């Protein structure tokens, strides 16, 4: 990496800031001077506040009003004289730099002039209180910025600090609601960060959901821990990590429950650092380039034309080179697989193009047959027009649905990933729980409202810095896009993203948008499967046929399907699952005036299945009832 002389600013052992003069680069063969010299300035803004105010801790300087409220709320008695003596030596208890933490406590206690037990009784509750204050602020900021607790990566660190704060509250039996602490921070920070107040309700929904999970883990912890102790199993550091990682049972809960059973458990001081390290790996990114590189030698980049007009499906190009089935043209309107969007297909002269890939700045056309083209030859290219339109509809719909979901669910919603095929599209969004039928309906209605507004899309290339300044970093919905220039796809007043896909010119061209399925695929990701345009019309026909088949199976009118399906489900549970000897008779005649789509979704919800499985699920119930009674 880079290196150079460094100057650091200290006061009484505390580093206030530093400057590194980056003058050299470290290489395998030694140090070489950098062409561009850089001053790397590090300035701890909160440390300056701490230094200038002369407070005991950085927390007292950064959010004194929150600390005061917490002290008043908890009734914590603080020996200010003792704490003032302790603070200069607090660094000796840095868990990352101490080999023997017990010995370190003894050293600090000796320097302060008190016993170890008295020092711990004074310091640890105060440290817990400061942690609650700091963690609440971090949660407010991260929730407002779209962060969600999960079991992987940064989301796991977020869950760790949330549960750590809750554990301190439980450990010291404090009457504290984290929501209140977050609100105190939001009010204090409003002049500088008004978005924290604006997004507060959404932040609270995320917090409530996570607190419910924590409470659930508390309820099961007693049974789990008592079972371990009764079996005589050793509860060591590894067991604590496993309990927290697999079941969400915090070490503080383990210690508390163990004490009730008259067993002492020691929790390592660096427990949360250890557990956070278990969940830092990220998943593989969507592969858009071929791993095997085709050697075309030193050739000019392909002139990319597919951004210019998504409706352009016929053009003349010149052959640059052919290697096997891989054909390189001087320019192309064929779209390669990238950005979660499937490639175009079509013909070059009379030869089929079965796949299109990107290799660096080259676009490779993969041929289906054995035709050999000559360098310099002019060829007529024809793209499958219907497929191109469907892919563009599904890609633009992903942007529309992302915006609609954000409007319905909250500002924390962002695109996690997406895939656009011809039969359907898939959009993964950040959200903390499964979508209800009502939420799905609202998102779909909002998406179709955007379609019906006939909004013209703006598609243009913008310098990265200018784009970020104008639109913010939320343009990176599918991840950060490389390059000095970004292609910005804007649906004015609705959505702005950096995106390289083929897009419609107007939202109205998407036609009808239908959500066909949703599922929660992780703690913080919800998957929305959808169709638009012709794919939506085909789905409508399929649903109409399914509803007619279900009506015939149940021997009722369409309006009576939900009630009769629920009746079949209840009878099946009693006769087949619970082995009750009751008559298999269906008498319900209740009607619901709904569309075919709504009838199918309603019935699927009642049967606890997906819409596409309604017919076979009911058929299975009826067959099993018939066989049981036979």
C-alpha positions in Angstrom: 0.0 0.0 0.0 0.9 3.7 0.3 3.2 5.0 3.1 4.9 8.2 4.2 5.8 10.3 7.3 3.2 10.6 10.0 2.4 13.3 12.5 0.0 12.6 15.4 -1.6 15.0 17.9 -1.9 13.8 21.5 -3.0 15.2 24.8 -2.5 13.1 28.0 -2.5 9.9 26.1 -5.5 10.6 23.9 -4.9 10.9 20.1 -6.9 13.9 18.8 -5.9 13.6 15.2 -3.2 12.7 12.7 -1.7 13.5 9.3 -0.1 11.0 7.0 2.0 12.3 4.1 1.5 9.7 1.4 4.7 9.9 -0.6 5.6 6.4 -1.5 4.2 3.1 -2.6 5.3 -0.2 -1.2 5.9 -2.8 -4.0 7.4 -6.3 -4.0 10.7 -4.9 -5.2 10.8 -2.0 -2.7 9.5 1.5 -2.1 9.0 3.8 -5.0 7.9 7.5 -5.1 4.2 8.2 -5.8 3.4 10.3 -8.8 0.6 12.0 -6.9 1.4 12.9 -3.3 -1.6 12.9 -0.9 -2.2 14.2 2.6 -4.3 11.8 4.6 -5.9 13.7 7.4 -7.6 11.9 10.3 -9.6 14.0 12.8 -11.7 12.6 15.5 -14.5 15.3 15.7 -16.0 13.9 18.9 -12.5 13.6 20.4 -12.0 17.3 19.9 -15.3 18.0 21.7 -14.2 15.7 24.5 -10.8 17.4 24.7 -12.1 20.9 24.6 -14.8 20.3 27.2 -12.7 18.4 29.6 -15.4 15.8 30.4 -14.6 12.4 31.9 -15.7 10.5 28.8 -16.4 11.2 25.1 -20.1 10.3 25.7 -20.5 13.1 28.2 -19.3 15.5 25.6 -21.1 14.1 22.6 -24.6 13.5 23.9 -24.7 14.9 27.5 -28.5 15.4 27.5 -29.1 11.7 26.7 -26.6 10.6 29.4 -28.4 12.9 31.9 -31.8 11.4 31.0 -30.5 7.9 31.3 -28.9 8.5 34.7 -32.2 10.1 35.9 -34.2 7.2 34.4 -32.1 4.4 36.0 -31.3 6.2 39.3 -27.7 5.1 38.8 -25.4 6.4 41.6 -22.1 7.5 40.3 -19.0 8.2 42.4 -17.7 11.0 40.2 -14.4 11.3 42.2 -13.6 7.6 41.7 -14.6 7.7 38.0 -12.4 10.8 37.4 -9.4 8.8 38.9 -10.3 5.8 36.8 -10.6 7.4 33.4 -6.9 8.0 32.7 -6.2 4.3 33.3 -9.2 3.0 31.4 -7.2 2.2 28.3 -5.4 -0.6 30.3 -8.6 -2.6 30.2 -8.8 -2.6 26.3 -9.7 -6.2 25.8 -7.9 -6.4 22.4 -4.6 -5.4 24.0 -4.6 -7.3 27.3 -3.4 -10.8 27.8 -4.7 -11.2 31.3 -7.8 -9.1 32.0 -8.1 -10.0 35.7 -4.5 -8.8 36.2 -5.3 -5.6 34.3 -8.3 -4.9 36.7 -6.0 -5.4 39.7 -3.5 -2.9 38.2 -6.1 -0.3 37.5 -7.8 -0.7 40.9 -4.4 -0.3 42.6 -3.7 3.0 40.7 -7.2 4.3 41.5 -6.8 3.3 45.2 -9.8 1.0 45.6 -10.5 -2.7 45.6 -11.2 -4.6 42.3 -14.7 -5.4 43.4 -15.6 -1.8 44.3 -14.1 -0.6 41.0 -16.0 -3.1 38.9 -19.3 -2.2 40.7 -18.8 1.4 39.9 -17.4 1.1 36.3 -19.4 -1.7 34.8 -22.9 -0.4 35.3 -21.8 3.0 34.0 -20.1 1.4 31.0 -23.4 -0.4 30.3 -25.3 2.8 30.5 -22.9 4.6 28.1 -23.2 1.5 25.8 -27.0 1.8 25.7 -26.7 5.5 24.8 -24.1 4.9 22.1 -25.8 1.8 20.7 -29.2 3.6 20.5 -27.6 6.4 18.5 -26.0 3.9 16.1 -29.3 2.0 15.7 -31.1 5.3 14.9 -28.5 6.3 12.3 -28.3 2.8 10.7 -32.1 2.1 10.6 -32.6 5.6 9.1 -30.0 4.8 6.5 -31.7 1.5 5.5 -29.6 -0.9 7.7 -31.4 -4.0 8.9 -30.4 -6.6 11.5 -29.6 -10.0 10.0 -27.4 -13.1 10.4 -24.7 -12.1 7.9 -22.2 -9.3 7.3 -22.8 -5.8 8.6 -26.4 -6.7 9.4 -25.1 -9.2 12.0 -23.0 -6.5 13.7 -26.2 -4.4 13.9 -28.1 -7.2 15.5 -25.2 -7.7 18.0 -25.2 -4.1 19.2 -29.0 -4.0 19.5 -29.1 -7.2 21.6 -26.1 -6.0 23.6 -28.0 -2.9 24.5 -31.1 -5.0 25.5 -28.8 -7.3 27.5 -27.5 -4.4 29.6 -31.0 -3.2 30.2 -32.0 -6.7 31.4 -28.8 -7.3 33.4 -29.2 -4.1 35.5 -33.1 -4.3 35.5 -33.3 -0.8 34.1 -36.7 0.7 33.1 -35.5 1.9 29.7 -37.2 1.7 26.3 -34.6 1.9 23.5 -37.2 3.7 21.5 -37.2 6.6 23.9 -33.4 6.7 23.8 -33.4 6.8 20.0 -36.0 9.6 20.1 -33.8 11.6 22.5 -31.0 11.3 20.0 -33.2 12.2 17.0 -34.4 15.3 18.7 -30.9 16.4 19.7 -29.6 15.7 16.1 -32.5 17.2 14.3 -30.9 20.6 13.4 -28.1 18.7 11.6 -29.8 15.5 10.6 -33.6 16.1 10.1 -33.9 12.8 8.3 -33.5 10.9 11.6 -36.8 12.5 12.8 -38.5 12.0 9.4 -37.6 8.3 9.3 -38.2 7.7 13.0 -41.5 5.8 12.7 -39.8 3.3 10.2 -36.9 2.9 12.5 -39.3 2.0 15.4 -41.0 -0.7 13.3 -37.6 -2.3 12.6 -36.7 -2.0 16.3 -40.1 -3.5 17.5 -39.6 -6.5 15.2 -36.1 -7.2 16.5 -37.1 -6.7 20.1 -39.9 -9.3 19.7 -37.3 -11.7 18.4 -35.1 -11.0 21.4 -38.0 -11.5 23.8 -38.8 -14.8 22.1 -35.2 -16.0 22.6 -35.5 -15.0 26.3 -38.6 -17.1 26.8 -36.9 -20.3 25.4 -33.5 -19.6 27.1 -34.6 -21.0 30.5 -35.6 -24.3 29.1 -32.5 -24.7 27.0 -30.1 -23.7 29.8 -31.8 -25.8 32.5 -31.6 -28.7 30.1 -27.9 -28.3 29.6 -27.2 -28.0 33.3 -29.4 -31.0 34.2 -27.5 -33.0 31.6 -24.2 -32.0 33.3 -22.9 -30.3 30.2 -20.1 -27.7 30.5 -21.2 -24.2 29.5 -17.9 -22.8 28.3 -17.0 -20.0 25.9 -17.6 -22.2 22.8 -21.1 -23.2 24.2 -22.0 -19.6 24.8 -21.0 -18.7 21.2 -23.1 -21.6 19.9 -26.1 -20.6 21.9 -26.0 -17.0 20.8 -25.2 -17.8 17.2 -27.7 -20.6 16.6 -30.5 -19.6 19.0 -30.0 -16.0 19.8 -29.6 -16.6 23.5 -27.3 -13.9 24.9 -24.5 -14.8 27.4 -26.1 -12.4 29.9 -29.3 -14.5 29.8 -27.3 -17.7 30.2 -25.5 -16.3 33.2 -28.8 -15.0 34.7 -30.7 -18.3 34.2 -27.7 -20.3 35.4 -27.6 -18.3 38.7 -31.2 -19.2 39.3 -30.1 -22.8 39.2 -27.2 -22.0 41.5 -24.5 -22.3 38.8 -21.9 -19.6 38.1 -21.1 -18.9 34.4 -18.2 -16.7 33.4 -18.8 -14.6 30.2 -15.6 -13.5 28.3 -15.2 -9.8 28.1 -14.6 -9.9 24.4 -17.7 -12.1 23.7 -19.4 -9.8 21.2 -16.3 -9.1 19.3 -15.8 -12.9 18.9 -19.3 -13.5 17.8 -19.4 -10.7 15.3 -16.3 -12.1 13.6 -18.3 -15.3 12.7 -20.5 -13.4 10.3 -18.4 -11.1 8.2 -18.3 -13.0 4.9 -20.5 -11.7 2.0 -22.2 -13.8 -0.7 -20.9 -14.1 -4.2 -21.9 -11.3 -6.6 -24.0 -12.1 -9.7 -21.6 -13.2 -12.4 -21.9 -11.1 -15.6 -18.7 -12.0 -17.4 -17.4 -15.3 -18.7 -14.6 -16.7 -16.5 -12.9 -18.3 -19.6 -11.4 -15.5 -21.6 -11.5 -15.6 -25.4 -8.3 -14.2 -26.9 -9.1 -11.7 -29.7 -5.7 -10.1 -29.6 -5.3 -6.3 -29.6 -8.7 -5.1 -30.9 -10.7 -1.9 -30.4 -13.6 -1.9 -27.8 -17.1 -2.8 -29.1 -19.2 0.3 -29.8 -22.1 -0.2 -27.4 -25.4 0.9 -29.1 -28.1 -0.8 -27.0 -28.4 2.2 -24.7 -29.4 4.5 -27.5 -32.8 3.0 -28.3 -34.3 -0.2 -26.7 -36.7 -0.4 -29.7 -33.9 -0.7 -32.2 -33.8 -4.4 -33.2 -32.3 -4.4 -36.7 -28.9 -3.0 -37.7 -25.9 -3.5 -40.0 -22.4 -4.1 -38.4 -18.9 -5.1 -39.5 -17.2 -8.4 -38.4 -14.0 -7.8 -36.5 -13.0 -11.3 -35.7 -14.5 -14.8 -35.0 -13.0 -17.4 -32.6 -14.9 -20.6 -32.7 -18.5 -19.8 -32.0 -17.6 -16.3 -30.5 -18.2 -13.5 -32.9 -16.9 -9.9 -32.4 -18.6 -7.0 -34.2 -17.4 -3.4 -34.4 -20.7 -2.3 -32.9 -23.8 -3.9 -31.5 -27.4 -3.4 -30.2 -27.4 -6.9 -28.7 -27.6 -6.7 -24.9 -25.2 -9.0 -23.0 -26.2 -10.7 -19.7 -25.5 -8.1 -17.0 -27.1 -6.2 -14.2 -29.3 -9.1 -13.4 -30.9 -8.9 -16.9 -30.8 -11.8 -19.3 -29.2 -11.4 -22.8 -30.8 -10.8 -26.1 -31.1 -13.5 -28.8 -31.6 -13.2 -32.6 -29.8 -13.7 -35.8 -26.7 -12.4 -37.6 -27.4 -13.0 -41.3 -29.1 -16.4 -41.1 -27.1 -17.7 -38.1 -28.7 -17.8 -34.7 -27.3 -15.8 -31.8 -28.0 -17.9 -28.7 -26.2 -15.9 -26.1 -24.4 -12.5 -25.6 -21.7 -12.0 -23.1 -19.4 -9.1 -22.0 -15.7 -9.6 -21.8 -14.1 -6.4 -20.5 -14.9 -3.8 -23.1 -15.9 -6.4 -25.8 -19.3 -7.8 -26.5 -19.2 -11.4 -27.6 -22.0 -12.9 -29.7 -22.2 -16.7 -29.3 -23.5 -18.4 -32.4 -25.7 -21.5 -32.5 -24.4 -23.0 -35.7 -21.2 -23.5 -37.6 -21.2 -20.4 -39.9 -17.8 -18.8 -40.3 -17.8 -15.0 -40.9 -14.8 -13.1 -42.5 -13.2 -10.1 -40.8 -14.4 -6.9 -42.5 -17.7 -8.6 -43.7 -20.9 -6.5 -43.3 -23.6 -8.5 -41.6 -27.3 -7.9 -41.0 -28.3 -8.3 -37.3 -31.8 -8.9 -36.1 -32.7 -9.0 -32.4 -35.8 -11.0 -31.1 -38.1 -8.0 -30.8 -40.7 -9.6 -28.5 -38.0 -10.9 -26.1 -36.3 -7.5 -26.0 -39.6 -5.8 -25.1 -40.4 -8.3 -22.4 -36.9 -7.9 -20.8 -37.2 -4.1 -20.9 -40.6 -4.3 -19.3 -39.3 -6.5 -16.5 -36.3 -4.4 -15.9 -38.2 -1.1 -15.8 -40.8 -2.8 -13.6 -38.0 -3.7 -11.1 -37.3 0.0 -10.7 -41.1 0.8 -10.4 -41.7 -2.0 -7.8 -38.6 -0.9 -5.8 -40.0 2.6 -5.6 -43.5 1.3 -4.8 -42.3 -0.9 -2.0 -40.4 2.0 -0.5 -43.5 4.1 -0.5 -45.6 1.4 1.1 -43.1 -0.2 3.6 -40.7 2.6 4.5 -37.5 4.4 3.6 -35.4 1.4 4.7 -36.3 -0.5 1.6 -33.6 -0.9 -1.0 -32.8 -3.3 -3.8 -30.6 -6.2 -2.6 -30.5 -7.9 -6.0 -32.6 -8.6 -9.0 -33.0 -10.9 -12.0 -35.0 -10.3 -15.1 -36.0 -13.1 -17.4 -38.7 -13.3 -20.1 -41.2 -15.4 -18.1 -40.9 -13.3 -14.9 -38.7 -10.9 -12.9 -37.4 -11.2 -9.4 -36.7 -8.3 -7.0 -35.1 -8.8 -3.6 -35.7 -5.9 -1.3 -34.4 -5.1 2.2 -37.2 -5.6 4.7 -37.4 -7.1 8.2 -40.4 -9.4 7.9 -42.6 -11.3 5.5 -45.1 -9.2 3.5 -48.8 -9.5 4.4 -51.4 -9.9 1.7 -52.5 -6.3 2.3 -48.9 -5.0 1.8 -48.5 -7.0 -1.4 -51.8 -5.6 -2.7 -50.7 -2.0 -1.8 -47.3 -2.4 -3.5 -48.9 -3.8 -6.6 -51.5 -1.0 -6.7 -48.9 1.7 -6.2 -46.7 0.1 -9.0 -49.7 0.1 -11.4 -50.5 3.7 -10.4 -47.0 4.7 -11.5 -47.6 2.9 -14.8 -50.9 4.7 -15.3 -49.2 8.1 -14.7 -47.4 7.8 -18.1 -44.1 9.0 -16.7 -41.4 9.5 -19.3 -38.0 8.0 -18.3 -34.8 10.0 -18.5 -31.8 7.9 -19.5 -28.4 9.6 -19.7 -24.7 9.3 -18.9 -23.5 11.5 -16.0 -20.1 12.0 -14.4 -20.0 10.0 -11.2 -19.3 12.9 -8.8 -22.0 15.0 -10.4 -24.5 12.1 -10.2 -23.8 11.4 -6.6 -24.0 15.1 -5.7 -27.4 15.5 -7.5 -29.1 12.2 -6.6 -27.1 10.8 -3.6 -25.7 7.3 -3.1 -29.1 5.7 -3.3 -28.5 5.5 -7.1 -26.5 2.4 -6.3 -29.5 0.2 -5.7 -28.0 -2.9 -7.3 -24.5 -2.3 -5.9 -21.8 0.2 -6.8 -21.3 0.6 -10.6 -17.7 0.9 -11.9 -16.5 3.7 -14.2 -16.1 7.4 -14.3 -19.4 7.9 -16.0 -22.7 6.4 -14.8 -25.7 5.7 -16.8 -28.6 7.2 -14.9 -32.1 5.9 -15.4 -34.6 8.3 -13.8 -38.3 8.0 -13.4 -38.8 11.7 -12.4 -40.2 12.1 -8.9 -40.3 8.3 -8.4 -36.9 6.6 -8.8 -33.3 7.3 -9.8 -30.7 4.5 -10.3 -27.4 3.9 -11.9 -28.3 1.1 -14.3 -27.0 -0.3 -17.5 -30.1 -2.3 -18.5 -32.5 -1.9 -21.5 -35.3 0.3 -20.3 -38.7 1.5 -21.6 -39.2 5.1 -22.7 -42.4 5.5 -20.6 -43.8 3.7 -17.6 -47.1 3.1 -19.5 -45.2 0.7 -21.8 -44.8 -1.7 -18.9 -48.5 -2.6 -19.2 -50.1 -4.3 -16.2 -47.7 -5.2 -13.3 -48.6 -8.3 -11.3 -46.9 -9.7 -8.1 -47.2 -13.4 -8.4 -45.3 -14.5 -5.3 -43.4 -13.1 -2.3 -41.1 -14.9 0.2 -38.8 -14.0 3.1 -35.4 -15.5 2.1 -33.4 -14.2 5.0 -33.8 -12.0 8.2 -33.5 -8.8 6.1 -34.4 -9.8 2.5 -37.8 -10.3 1.0 -38.2 -11.6 -2.5 -40.8 -10.3 -4.9 -41.5 -12.3 -8.0 -43.5 -10.4 -10.6 -44.6 -10.2 -14.2 -45.4 -7.3 -16.6 -46.6 -6.8 -20.1 -47.4 -10.0 -22.1 -46.1 -12.2 -19.2 -48.7 -10.5 -16.9 -51.5 -11.2 -19.5 -50.4 -14.8 -19.7 -50.5 -15.1 -16.0 -54.0 -13.6 -15.9 -55.1 -16.4 -18.4 -53.4 -19.0 -16.2 -55.1 -17.8 -13.0 -58.5 -17.7 -14.7 -58.0 -21.3 -15.8 -56.8 -22.3 -12.3 -59.8 -20.6 -10.6 -62.2 -22.4 -13.0 -60.5 -25.8 -12.3 -60.7 -25.1 -8.5 -64.4 -24.2 -8.8 -65.1 -27.5 -10.7 -63.1 -29.5 -8.1 -65.0 -28.0 -5.2 -68.3 -28.0 -7.2 -69.0 -24.3 -6.3 -69.2 -21.0 -8.0 -65.9 -18.9 -8.1 -67.2 -16.5 -5.4 -67.6 -19.5 -3.0 -64.1 -20.9 -3.4 -62.3 -19.3 -0.4 -65.0 -20.3 2.2 -65.3 -23.8 0.7 -61.5 -24.3 0.6 -61.2 -23.2 4.2 -63.9 -25.7 5.1 -62.1 -28.5 3.3 -58.9 -27.6 5.1 -60.5 -27.7 8.5 -62.2 -31.0 7.9 -58.9 -32.5 6.6 -57.1 -31.3 9.7 -59.7 -33.0 12.0 -60.1 -36.2 10.0 -56.6 -36.9 8.6 -54.3 -35.1 11.1 -56.2 -35.5 14.3 -57.9 -38.8 13.4 -61.4 -37.6 14.5 -64.4 -39.6 13.4 -66.6 -36.9 12.0 -68.7 -36.7 8.8 -66.9 -35.4 5.7 -69.6 -32.9 4.6 -69.1 -29.5 3.1 -71.9 -27.0 3.4 -70.4 -23.5 3.3 -72.1 -21.1 0.7 -70.4 -17.8 1.8 -69.4 -15.7 -1.2 -66.6 -13.1 -1.7 -66.7 -10.7 -4.7 -63.1 -10.6 -5.8 -61.1 -10.8 -9.0 -59.6 -14.1 -10.1 -56.2 -12.9 -8.8 -57.6 -11.9 -5.4 -59.6 -15.1 -5.1 -56.5 -17.2 -5.8 -54.4 -15.2 -3.3 -57.1 -15.3 -0.6 -57.5 -19.1 -1.0 -53.7 -19.6 -0.9 -53.5 -17.6 2.3 -56.3 -19.7 3.9 -54.6 -22.9 2.9 -51.1 -21.6 4.0 -49.6 -22.2 0.5 -48.6 -20.3 -2.6 -51.2 -19.5 -5.3 -49.6 -21.8 -7.8 -50.1 -24.8 -5.4 -53.8 -24.1 -4.5 -55.3 -26.7 -7.0 -52.9 -29.6 -6.2 -53.2 -28.8 -2.4 -57.0 -29.0 -2.5 -56.9 -32.1 -4.6 -54.5 -33.8 -2.1 -56.8 -32.9 0.8 -59.9 -34.3 -0.9 -58.0 -37.5 -2.0 -56.7 -38.1 1.6 -60.1 -37.5 3.0 -61.6 -40.0 0.6 -59.0 -42.6 1.3 -59.3 -42.1 5.1 -63.0 -42.6 5.1 -62.8 -45.6 2.7 
